[in-house]
Amino acid sequence: MLQQSTLQFYRELRDNNHREWFDTNRQRYQKAKENYLAITAEILSGLQKHDAGLLPLQPKDCIFRINRDIRFSNDNRPYKTHMGIFMTPGGRNMQRAGYYVHLDEAEGSFAGGGIYMPPANVLKKVRREISDFYEDLDAIVNSPEFRETYGDFDREPGVVLTRPPKGYNDSDPAIEFLKLKSFTVTSPLSVEMLTDTKGIKKVTEILVRLKPLIDFLNRALHNDL
């Protein structure tokens, strides 16, 4: 489960996001990282029972460094104040669909996954799969279990086209899916759940419901896997 000491470390880091404070509190960071890895191990172990494609992964393959890349950013804070877990065949840096958990007390935690803002070549393959097998995707996202957990694809500004993409038209039954530039879904997680002894098991149960969508999206990329 998510430890209170980990939450406290990140609370203080948000107010002291500079190297001097971090160096002074490095031992606390190591404890928080151990908790991060333990949470990841528990979630990954649970998912591996349902998705054999994740079997080669180790927890270290699914987590991210705390250091931010500030080379091209106006935000010069050096450290991330959240924890992310991305589980996909091939490891977190592979361009394919996967399961994601975001742990952030201040901005909100969530579980979900999919493919976030794929490059043009990947987007083209996903759209072709959606157009050719619309009924498969429609059945997945309209199943009661999926609707109850995730609702719909994330449709925030910037990820939905106002017009059909090139090669498609408004008469395509899948047009509302085809207009998407990103294919992710999310379900909010409360701090109360994450700090409960049974909370991580519940997170895993939420992610398991995503497997049919992950399989569908990765099917579009099977020649690249």
Secondary structure, DSSP 8 states (H G I E B T S, - for coil): ---HHHHHHHHHHHH--SHHHHHHTHHHHHHHHHHHHHHHHHHHHHHHTT-GGGTT--GGGSB--SB---TT-S----B-SSEEEEE-TT-TTSSS-EEEEEE-TTT-EEEEEEE-S--HHHHHHHHHHHHHTHHHHHHHHTSHHHHHHH-S----TTSB-SS--TT--TTSTTHHHHTBS-EEEEEEE-HHHHTSTTHHHHHHHHHHTTHHHHHHHHHTTGGG-
